[in-house]
């Protein structure tokens, strides 16, 4: 191994355990990424890499947590039982290092990410010269320390400043009651009678009375729960940095200056209630909603108490049909 050239066994073993531990965490993290979303590490993965995610999802994914503990335990056990001088005899450093580099080089996710990053950072100019844009690597000061909206590199993050830095008074006036239903993961394909006959008759009836937008594609930063919620209510993708601290954006009032739809409705005199079947602590959802003028925000902890005793609750929270029934009953008092 890489640490095989170290003379003292007492020093070699801890270093090997650290090395194996880091590699073990990396490969298991990659397994979790493919298991949950079918792809390598991405913005969505790192956004949810937060302590609240672990505390709020362990009930749904406890087999994966137990697998991780067993995986790391097996790695450490192999190192511990192979700690004798015979198994820790000196190996050529360059050979061990070469094996490690090849193992990472043949990692498909890491290799593809490296190629994509290289294509983004290195630009071929006229005459065959290659320029390097370190800003694309996130090495500039603005990309690494985003403390408020004034320090944002709007062009670099592909954001529209007016969408998040809108301070003009709203001219909205109260009108009819407004009911928003967020259907995460739903696709127009489900309304196709040739594929799913009789699945969505009520939605088809509503579409016949009103209108629907078609051929919409999500932009980067809007393809997961909080990304979709923020982009639909605030008209902008979810701000996020590509490093382990980037997910703190949702937990530090980073979007408190954005003017979103609930803020406009609040100025117009609307009383607003949000009901979601999952925990409000997950991904900072409750914090975001309370920051943006919702009068009442209910999650699984509160809503499960309103269910009948015979109702079942999943690991993630309330089932959709139970949540919709609670929302329908709650809206009766607002009907005019």
PEBEL-V250466 format. One line per field, one symbol per residue. phi: phi as a letter, one per 20 degrees, with the letter a starting at -180 (. if undefined). A space follows every 10 residues. Layout:
# PEBEL-V250466
phi->???
This chain:
# PEBEL-V250466
phi->.fefeffeff effgffffff ffffffffff gffffecmbf gbfffffeeb gffffedfff cfffffffff ffffffffff edefffedff dgffffffff fffffeffff ffffffffff eededfnnfd dddfffemee fffecedbff deefffelde fffdcedffe dfcfbffcdd dedfnecfgf efffdcfmec ffffffffed bcecledfef ncecgfffff ffedmbfffa eebfefffgf dclfdfefdd ggfffffenf edcdccfeff fflmffffff fdmffbcdcf fefffefffe fdcffepffg ffffffffff fffefc
